[in-house]
């Protein structure tokens, strides 16, 4: 029974580490990074990596790691206590060792099985999405918001350069600015709008691009100077893209 108890504890430990891995992927970490960080936290290894810094700086990831550390320590204590009781009590130690080794081999085979891993991941992901609030992604990490890039919201006013015009006419992509979504005044949301979408006063745009370009667009007025500013922004974006291509 002691050997069976150890096997059960190890099985639960593997499941907890897997849940932690899937939970971390829901926050935007890659599968490999999430697996490494979950196992490091659960088993108390404590590697210091760039991913570890991104985990500590993210509130949801930090909470996941905290639970993994707590549960990992509890699992180690339980396993060691069970093994100690097993080998200090009477009975056949050989039988205990055989049962323990056989159980661990089976668990190891299940752990490396791709079908089992895929099925378990789908099940855990479905359960976490239904019963938790862990779908809080690190958009800065996912979109690689560095080198001056940002995601921002722009509230459109009557006198703005973009007001009353279709996205196809604005050609904001030529400036390096992508409109991710449009929140309509009074409700309604358009995700990944196409060129036919008309920007109206009162809309709130979610945009992605270089921070200085986004700030200039937010200040741009609906006049000849605004048109000139657009032309300059397009030329500046072309220059930046050419410089980036030269570095590749």
C-alpha angles and dihedrals in degrees: 000000000000091000091048089050091054091049090051091050091050091048091051090047091054090048092049091050089049092050089050091051094051091044091054092049088055088061091056105268117136117253094251094048092045092050092049095047094045093051093043091054096042095049094039096239095138104200115185110224138144088261090054090056091051089051094051092049094052115078097211094045090047090055092050092050091048091056092046091053092049095046092043093055091047091051093051092050092048093048094048092047092050093049091049092052091046096054097039094050123080125265137072111327090188091061090049092051093048093049091045095050093045091051093048091049090053091049091049091052091049091048093057095041110113096204091051091046093049094047093046092048092052091049094049093044091052092048094048093049091050102043105026141051096227097122091103106128128200097237092179089061096040095049093037093235098196137110090049100311121137145168112231143165120236121197109212119225130191095257095047119118092236097049117114095008134110119245090240090060094046094055090199091164088068086062091050093254121128122196106220097180146345123225107203121219109258094022139306131103133219113202120204092355119210127227094274093064110110119215111229132194108266094033119127114216124204105211138178124208146091111330096232091049092050092049092049091049090052090055096042115118128215098254142085091287088055091054090049091049089053091053091049091048091052091050091047091050091050090051092050092049091050091051091049091049090052090057093055 
